[in-house]
C-alpha cells in the first residue's frame, strides 16, 4: 500500500495483523453466515451487464466476485481493501478471466481514476474510516455523474443479538471492552441514521436514504450448537474481549456462551436476529 491516511493507521495495523488473518481464515464460514446480507445488498445494487463497480472494504472478495459475474462481459469490478491477507484470499477465489481486480489501498487517499465508476458499493467495509467525510469525498471523485451508492452497515448493537448476546455471556468472566465513542471507527460506526446522512451529505452526495432490514443469521452455519459457540468466540467482540485471558477463563466463557445459545438451536442451526441499514445515495 503506497499511501495511507495517518488517522487510519490503527485500522491498517489491525487488518494486517493476527486479527486480519483470523478473519481470512474464517472466510468460507463468514460468507455463508452473511449470505442473507449479501443477497439483500446485491438485490438493491441490481447490477447489470457493463456496469463498472468499486467495492470498498471488499475483504475476501465475496461481493466483488459475485458482482463481476453479473456485469460480464463488458463490466468491471475493482475491490479495494487495506488488508493484505484478505486480498490474497480474494485473488485466490476469483476465477481466471473474471473481470475483477483487487488493490490494497486506503480509500481515503487512493488516487482513483476520475469519473470511472457507475456504482460504489460495500458490505460492512465503510465503518472503519477515522475521517469518513474525507474518505467519502475522495471516493466520490471515482464516480460518474449520478452514479449510485449502495452500502450495507450494521444498525445499533441492541438490534444485533447475533453478535451481542454471546458477548454479554463472555462479560460474566472478563472485563468489558472500552466503549467506542459515537464518532469512533468500528462495526457500529454507521448505526446512527443521522450521522450517516450527515457524513454523506457533507461529502457531496445527493438523495441519501436508509432502509432498515431485519435478518436472521445462523451463527452455527449448519454445524450445530458447538459450531455456533466456537464461531461466536473466534472473531468479533467476544474474541477481542477474551484476548490474553488464560485457558480456564476462556473455557468458562465458552460454557456460558453455549448455555446462552442452546435455547436458540433448531436442529443443526442456531438462528439469531440481526439488523442492517441499506444505505443509498447518488453522486451529484
N, C-alpha and C positions, 0 to 999 in steps of 0.2 A: 504494500500500500504506500504510494508515493507521498500523498499529502493527507493530513488529517487535522481536524479542528481540535485544538488543545483541550477544550472543555469536554470532549468525548473520550479522553484518554482512559478513564476508568472503565468505560464500556468496552473499548477496544481490548484492553488487557483481560477483562473478564471473558469475552467471547473467543479469545485466542489462547486462553489458559486451560487448566483442567476442566473448568465448567463448560467451556465450549466443546471440548472433546466429549464430555459426558452427554451433552445434548446430541452430538453427532452419533455417538454410539447407540442412542435410542431413536434414531431417525425413523426406522421402519415402524416402531411402535407408535411414535408420535404422529406419523402420517395417518395411521389407522385411527388413533384416538380423535384426531382433529378432522377426520373426513367429513363430518356434518358441517363444520365451519367452511371447509374448502368448497363443498358443494354449494353452500349459500353464497359464498363470495364469487365463485365462477358464474353462478346464475345471474348475479347482479352485474358482473362485468359484461356478460353477454358478448364474448369475443367473437369476431368474425374474420374470415379469411382476409389477409392483407393488413390487419392491424399491426402496428408497431407499439409494443408494450414495454414499460420499465417496471420491474418488480423490486420494490425497496425492502431491504431486510429479508432477502429471499431464503436465507438459511440453507437448508439442504436441497432446495430447489423444487419442492413438490408443486407449488403453484406455477412457477416459471415453466416447468416441463409440461404440465397439463395444458397451459395456455399455448405453448409453442405448437402442440399438436393441433390446436383449433384454429390458429391463424395461418397455418400452412396453406399453400406452398409459398406464398409471396410475403407473408408477415414475418415478424421477428420479435423475440423477447430478450431483453437484457436483464439479468438478475444481478442485483447489487447487494453486497453484504460486507461487513468488516471482519468476519470470522473465516480464517484460512481453513480450519478443519471442516467446517460445514460446507464451504465452497468446494473443497476437494471431493466431498461426498456427492454434491450436486453434479459435478462433472462426471463422476463415475456413473451416476444414474441416468444421465441424458444420453439417449441412444445416438449413435453416429448418424449424421445427416439431419438431425433435428435443428430447426432454425432458432437456436438459443445460444447465448453466450453468458458467461459469468465473470464478474470483475470484483476484486477485493478493493473496496473504496469506501470512504466516508462521504455519504451523500450530502453532507453539509457543505463540502468544499469541492467535490468532484467536478471536473470541467466537462459536464455533459455537452454533447453536440446540440447547439441551439435548435429549438423547434423541430425535434426529430421524432417525437413520440405522440401517439394518439391517446394513450392511456397511461396513467400512473396507478399502480395497484400495490397492495401489501396485505399479507396475513400476519398480523402481530409483529410487524417489523419497524413501526414508526414511533413507538412509545419511548424510545431509549435515547433520543437526542437531548443534549443538555440545553441547547438553544433552538427549540423546534421552529420558531418563526424564521430564523436564519436558514435552517435546513430546508424548510418547505419553499422558501423564496428561491433558494438555489435549484431545487428540483423543478420548480415552475419554469425555469429557463429551458429545460429539456422538452417542454410540451408545446405542441402546435396550438394555435388559437382555437379555443372552445374544446380542447382536449378534456377528457373525463378523468376524474379521480375516484377510485373505489377502494376503501380500506376496511379491514376487519380489525376491531380493537376490543379489548375486554371492557365490560362495564364494571361497576364498583364491586369490591370483594364480596359484599353481602349477597350479591346476585350470582356468585360463583362458588357454591358449596363444593363442587367437584375438586376445587383446589384448596379452599379454606377449611373445610371440615377436617381433613386429615391434619392440617397444621394446628388446629385447636387441640387435637389429641396429642400431638407432639409437645405442645406447650405445657402439658401436665408434667413434663420431665426436664425441660430445658428453658432457659430464659427466652423471652420474646425477642424477636428481631427488632432492630431500630425502626420506628415508624417513618415511612417516607413522607416528605413534605408534599404539598399539593402541586408544586412545580418541579419536583424531582423526577428524573427518568426512572422508568420501571414498568412492570407489566400493567399497572392500573393508571398510568400517567394520562391516558386518554379516556378515563372513565367519566369525567365531567363534561356534559354536553356543552355547557357554557365555555369551558376552556378550549375545547376542540374547535368550536365555531370561531372563537376569538383568534386562535393561532392561525387557522386557515385564512380568515378574513385579513388579518394583518400581513400575511404572507402573499396576499394579492389574488386569492381565489374567489370565485363567484359561486352563487347557488349552493352554499353549503347546507347539507341536510343530513340527519342522523336517524337511522331506523333501528329500534331495539328489537333484537331477535333472541328469543329463548331457545335453548338447545338442550339436548341430553347427551352426555358423554359417557361411554362405557370405559371407565378407568381400568377395567380388567382386560380390555380388548379381547374378550372371549376366552381368557385364560383362567377365570375363576378368582376366588377371594384372595388367595395368596399372591397371584399376579397383580391384582389391584393394589394390595398392600405394598408390595415391592415397588410398583410403579409410582405410587404416591410418595415414596421416600427417596427415589433415585434422582429426581430433578425437581426444580421449583423451590418454593419457600420452605417446604418441610426438609428438603435436603440441606438447604443453607442453614436452617436452624440447628440441625444435628451435626454440622461440620465441626470436627475437633473434639467431639464428645466420645467417651470411652465405650467399648463394646456393650457393657452391661446397660448403659443408659440407652443406647441405640436399640438394644433388644427389648427393653421395657417400652420404649416409644413405639416400636413396631407392633407389639402386642396390643397396645392401646388403639393404634390405628386399625388393626384388624378387627378388634371388638366394635369399633365405631362403624366400620364398613359392613359388617356381617348382616345387619338388617336390610341393607340395600341389595344384597345379592339376589339375582334372578337366574338360577342355573349357573352357567359359566360367565354370565355378565354381571357387572356391578355398575348400573347406570346412575349417574348423579346429575343434577341440574346445573346449567351454566347459562350465561347470557353475554351477548356481544352487541356492539354497535356495528352496523354497516354505515360507514361514513361516505357520502358522495359529495362531489364538488366539480367545478369546471375551471379551467384556465380562462383568463379573460380573452 
